[in-house]
Amino acid sequence: MKPDMFEQPVCIFVGLGFPTEVPSVMDAYRHLLEWPASLRDAAHSVAVKACSAALRGEIEAETARGMFVAFAEKHDLLAPENNLIAASRLRSDRDPHVR
C-alpha cells in the first residue's frame, strides 16, 4: 500500500450531492485545493497543512485523514459509506419494520 493511502476511504458529497470516496492524502489535498476561496476557513487551512505535511512524510496519512474528516464534517460534506447504505437497504428489504 502506498504511504499516502488512507486505511479507510473518506466518503464525501461532491458536485450536486454525489457521493465519492477519497482514498488518499493526495486525493484529499486535490479536493481541498479545489475548494472555493470564498469558503476557505480555519478548518480548510488546517486540513491543507496536514495533507501537505503527510505528502512530505512529516506526519502519518491517518493524521491528515482526521483533519480532512474534520473539515468535511464542518462543511456537511460527509456521506454515508456505500457499505452502510447497502446494509441498511438490505436490512429494510428483509424487515418490514425498518424504514
Beta strands, then each sheet from edge to edge (+ up, - down):
strand 1: 5-14
strand 2: 18-24
sheet 1: 1+ 2-
end
